[in-house]
Amino acid sequence: MSDTILQRNIRARRLVALDQKSAQALGDVVRMRILEVLSHRPMSAEELTRVLGNSGHKKAVTTIRHHLDALKTAGLIETTKMVEVRGAVMKYYAPTIRAFSFEVPLKFEDTHARLIQDTSARIQKILRGILGDKKFLIESEQNGTVCSVCKGNHFREYAAAEIVNHALVRAMEGNASAENASDKQAKTGNSKH
């Protein structure tokens, strides 16, 4: 007979929708930092080496190229430009995902409980719309495989998370563009009132 020493319910706090290649590629601190740096503007391996070196990640250009190859293979970055420099081709890269690597503040969930609850209710409505879409249902039935643990089709959850993820990226990009335009107006004194 065994006595239970500890038992508690744990609920998910985050949703991460990644394929295996992406998850493997993101398993390195330097690669996460590369994605963060590239989110500001496309850069070459040489530029990345300098920027990363200045932020405490001193690596050889060959090492950075290895990391870029891993990120590119996983589909997390793409070549945006190729320039001939002294007879060689210099490639510039940009990310296909937006990566943030911050430490979540203590009690973040408690501090923002109301906002999380309100946003959850809105997202539930959005998810009902996605999960009820006929085209989505057909595709998720065709592409889904049965889970070996629960016999469910988790592809539907994954696909819905990807749709919300893509929409969130577009919304954040739109918001960032609006903020940048507002900042430029404020600097030039052309704000409209």
Secondary structure as GFF3:
##gff-version 3
##sequence-region A 1 193
A	DSSP	alpha_helix	20	25	.	.	.	ID=ss1
A	DSSP	alpha_helix	29	38	.	.	.	ID=ss2
A	DSSP	beta_strand	43	44	.	.	.	ID=ss3
A	DSSP	alpha_helix	45	54	.	.	.	ID=ss4
A	DSSP	alpha_helix	61	73	.	.	.	ID=ss5
A	DSSP	beta_strand	77	85	.	.	.	ID=ss6
A	DSSP	beta_strand	88	95	.	.	.	ID=ss7
A	DSSP	alpha_helix	108	111	.	.	.	ID=ss8
A	DSSP	alpha_helix	113	131	.	.	.	ID=ss9
A	DSSP	alpha_helix	134	143	.	.	.	ID=ss10
A	DSSP	alpha_helix	155	188	.	.	.	ID=ss11
###
